[in-house]
Amino acid sequence: MKGSEVWAFMGGVLAAMIIGMVADALTAPRGDSKADTVLQWRTRYVPQPAETIRVVEPGEVDTQYVVREYFTKKVYRDTILQNDTVQLVVRDTVFENALGEREVSLKVNTELFRKHHAIGLMGAMGRHQADLMGTYRRDRWTVAAGWDFAQGGPMIGVGYTVKEW
């Protein structure tokens, strides 16, 4: 084959892979990934008082204790939501009977964003072989098609990913 025929063949292979990927994406069933999981929020509601009434208590008051508690910083850490996908934590610092600082921490499992489709270009050189192949991957399956320049013929292959990390 001539150089222009090889490039035309490779362009055809690439176009077929792209068309297959788009058709697969349009016909793939929805709801088969962790991203479609319904989250259950477990929020604890602490109601605020509608009215504050001061009551004078007869007896002795430990003034040192009251002053010491007033000038003590207290840190509260509440886990609002925690599962295998998301962790939401609120950390409040109370000082002098007021909310001094609030920190909200959200951690998301990045495995949700793992790509399920991929296309690529692969080459191989060896004794009696010089290959250039285009690849398409869906989940663990890979399909490759290309041209062997040393032997002068087309190639096709299928692969399966055994372990991912």
Beta strands, then each sheet from edge to edge (+ up, - down):
strand 1: 74-82
strand 2: 86-95
strand 3: 98-108
strand 4: 117-126
strand 5: 129-138
strand 6: 141-148
strand 7: 153-160
sheet 1: 1+ 2- 3+
sheet 2: 4+ 5- 6+ 7-
end
